[in-house]
Amino acid sequence: MIEVQDLTFSYGKDKQVLHGLNFSVRDGEIFGFLGPNGSGKSTTQKILTGILKGHGGMVSLFGQEIDNLQKEEFFQNIGVLFEFPYLYTNLSALDNLHYFASFYPAEHMRDAEELLDELEFKKDFLKKPVSSYSKGMRQRVSMARALISNPKLLFLDEPTSGLDPSTALEIHRMLLEMKEEGMAIFLTTHNMEEAAKLCDHVALLNEGVIVEYGTPEEICLKYNKDKKYKVQLTDGSRHI
């Protein structure tokens, strides 16, 4: 789904921000991309989503070099959820989704109301303006907007940042279900605990370099001197 080899990028001559990144993301995989602010996470995501041009190295999505992809088909096959929800606040949830859906062929679209229902959006707010929504409600609408075109590849930037625990757990449940259905998910987050719950593989980025790459378990155990980790089951019991 995604293949990246020796990816580099510079903002001008003296500001190289990515230094030869290598990673891959398979179908039906949640891939975690972690790192502090300024490490290059957003730059990488902008390159992968076709927003930022002029990179070095090889970036392939859907089996083709990103520069060779047909733009309309490419954007129909990806969904993007930014950290800060971009919605028209004077429009309702349904109006926002219908507007964004108008940019895509009708045969690709999911039903907006059914999608919001899957996200457990409050029905009595469907036709109320976004300006009246809580952050959690806006995030659900933004998630629906990212999924409206039934994408094969989903990019998420801090999808649960600032959300209450119950809303975050609901989004986690959805992501795992979409993964089981074969969707590839590129998850940018600061939260290693979230990555450990969701991701098949993670890359830790620092100053434009991938300093660790592997499964969450491998990375956690590497820095755990006792070589142990705790598992909490749904019945509340814990095992080491």
C-alpha positions in Angstrom: 0.0 0.0 0.0 2.8 2.4 1.0 6.5 2.0 0.2 9.0 4.6 1.2 12.8 4.4 0.5 15.4 7.0 1.3 12.9 9.8 1.7 14.4 13.2 2.1 13.0 16.7 2.1 14.3 20.2 2.6 12.7 23.6 3.2 15.3 25.6 1.3 19.0 24.9 1.1 19.9 25.0 4.8 16.8 23.3 6.3 16.7 19.6 5.6 14.0 18.0 7.8 13.8 14.4 6.5 17.0 12.3 6.3 16.5 9.1 4.4 13.3 7.5 5.8 12.5 3.9 5.0 9.2 2.1 5.9 6.3 0.3 4.4 2.6 -0.1 5.2 0.6 -3.1 4.1 -3.1 -3.6 3.4 -5.0 -4.2 6.6 -2.3 -2.7 8.8 -2.4 0.2 11.3 1.0 1.9 11.1 2.0 4.3 13.9 4.2 7.3 13.1 5.4 8.8 16.4 7.7 11.6 17.4 8.0 15.0 19.1 6.9 18.3 17.6 9.3 19.3 14.8 10.5 15.8 14.1 9.1 15.7 10.6 5.9 13.8 11.1 3.6 16.4 9.4 6.1 16.9 6.6 6.1 13.2 5.9 2.3 13.0 6.0 2.0 15.9 3.6 4.3 14.2 1.1 2.3 10.9 1.4 -1.0 12.7 0.8 0.3 14.6 -2.2 0.2 18.0 -0.6 3.9 18.6 -0.5 6.1 18.2 -3.6 9.9 18.2 -4.2 11.0 15.2 -2.1 14.0 13.0 -2.7 13.9 9.2 -2.7 11.1 6.9 -3.6 7.4 7.2 -2.4 5.0 4.6 -3.8 1.3 4.3 -3.0 -1.1 1.7 -4.5 1.9 0.2 -6.4 2.9 3.4 -8.2 5.3 6.3 -7.7 3.3 9.1 -6.1 4.3 11.6 -8.9 2.8 9.2 -11.5 -0.6 8.7 -9.8 -3.7 10.1 -11.5 -4.7 12.8 -9.0 -8.5 12.3 -9.1 -8.2 8.6 -8.6 -5.6 9.0 -5.9 -7.7 11.5 -3.9 -10.7 9.2 -4.2 -8.7 6.3 -2.7 -7.4 8.2 0.4 -9.1 9.7 3.4 -7.5 12.3 5.6 -8.3 13.4 9.2 -6.2 16.3 10.4 -5.6 17.0 14.1 -7.8 20.2 14.0 -11.2 19.4 12.4 -11.7 21.4 9.2 -15.5 21.8 9.0 -17.8 24.6 7.9 -19.2 25.7 11.3 -22.3 27.4 9.9 -23.4 24.1 8.2 -24.8 21.0 9.9 -23.0 17.6 10.0 -25.1 16.4 7.1 -24.6 19.5 5.0 -20.8 19.3 5.5 -20.7 15.6 4.4 -23.0 16.2 1.4 -20.8 19.1 0.4 -17.5 17.1 0.6 -19.2 14.1 -1.1 -20.0 16.3 -4.1 -16.4 16.3 -5.1 -16.4 12.6 -5.7 -18.3 10.2 -8.1 -21.6 9.2 -6.6 -20.9 5.5 -6.9 -18.0 5.8 -4.5 -19.9 7.5 -1.8 -21.1 6.1 1.5 -24.5 7.2 2.9 -23.7 10.2 5.2 -26.5 9.5 7.7 -25.6 5.8 8.0 -21.9 6.7 8.4 -22.7 9.1 11.2 -24.9 6.5 12.9 -22.0 4.0 12.8 -19.9 6.7 14.6 -22.7 7.0 17.2 -23.2 10.7 16.4 -26.2 12.2 18.2 -29.2 12.2 15.9 -30.8 15.3 17.3 -27.7 17.3 16.2 -27.6 16.0 12.6 -29.1 19.3 11.2 -27.8 21.7 13.8 -24.7 23.9 12.9 -21.3 22.5 13.7 -20.7 25.6 15.8 -23.0 24.0 18.5 -21.0 20.8 18.6 -18.5 19.6 21.3 -15.0 18.7 20.2 -15.9 15.0 20.3 -18.9 15.5 18.0 -16.7 17.6 15.6 -14.2 14.8 15.5 -16.8 12.2 14.7 -18.0 14.4 11.8 -14.4 14.8 10.6 -13.9 11.1 10.8 -17.1 10.6 8.7 -15.8 13.1 6.2 -12.5 11.2 5.9 -14.5 8.0 5.3 -17.3 9.3 3.0 -15.5 8.3 -0.2 -14.9 4.7 1.1 -11.1 5.1 0.9 -8.6 2.2 0.7 -6.0 4.2 2.7 -6.7 6.4 5.7 -4.4 9.1 7.2 -5.0 10.1 10.7 -3.3 13.0 12.6 -3.8 12.7 16.4 -7.4 11.4 16.0 -8.1 11.2 19.7 -6.2 14.3 20.9 -8.3 16.2 23.5 -11.2 13.7 23.4 -12.8 12.2 26.5 -11.9 8.5 27.2 -15.2 7.1 26.0 -15.0 8.9 22.7 -11.4 7.9 22.2 -12.3 4.2 22.9 -15.1 4.4 20.3 -12.7 5.7 17.7 -10.2 3.0 18.6 -12.9 0.3 18.1 -13.8 1.7 14.7 -10.2 1.8 13.5 -9.7 -1.8 14.5 -12.8 -2.8 12.6 -11.7 -0.9 9.5 -8.3 -2.6 9.7 -10.0 -6.0 9.8 -11.9 -5.1 6.7 -8.6 -4.5 4.9 -8.1 -0.8 5.1 -4.5 0.5 5.6 -4.2 3.2 8.3 -1.3 5.6 8.7 -1.6 7.0 12.3 0.4 10.0 13.4 0.3 10.3 17.2 2.3 11.4 20.2 0.7 8.7 22.4 2.8 5.5 22.6 0.0 3.9 24.7 -2.5 4.5 21.9 0.0 3.1 19.3 0.6 0.0 21.4 -3.2 -0.7 21.5 -3.8 -0.1 17.8 -0.6 -0.5 15.7 0.9 -3.5 14.0 4.2 -1.6 13.4 5.5 1.8 14.6 8.3 4.1 13.5 9.7 6.5 16.0 11.0 9.7 14.4 13.4 12.2 15.8 14.9 15.2 14.0 14.0 13.7 10.6 15.5 10.2 11.3 13.7 7.0 12.1 15.4 6.0 15.4 13.3 2.9 16.1 11.1 0.7 13.8 9.2 -2.5 14.7 6.2 -3.8 16.5 5.1 -1.9 19.7 5.9 -5.0 21.8 9.4 -5.2 20.4 10.1 -1.5 21.0 8.6 -1.5 24.5 10.6 -4.6 25.6 13.8 -3.2 24.1 13.7 -0.4 26.7 12.2 -2.5 29.5 15.1 -3.8 31.6 12.9 -6.5 33.2 11.8 -7.7 29.8 8.2 -7.8 31.1 5.0 -6.1 30.2 1.5 -6.1 31.7 -1.7 -7.1 30.0 -5.1 -6.0 31.3 -8.0 -8.2 30.1 -11.5 -7.0 29.6 -12.6 -8.6 32.9 -10.1 -6.2 34.7 -7.5 -8.9 35.6 -3.9 -8.2 34.9 -1.1 -10.5 33.9 2.6 -10.0 33.6 
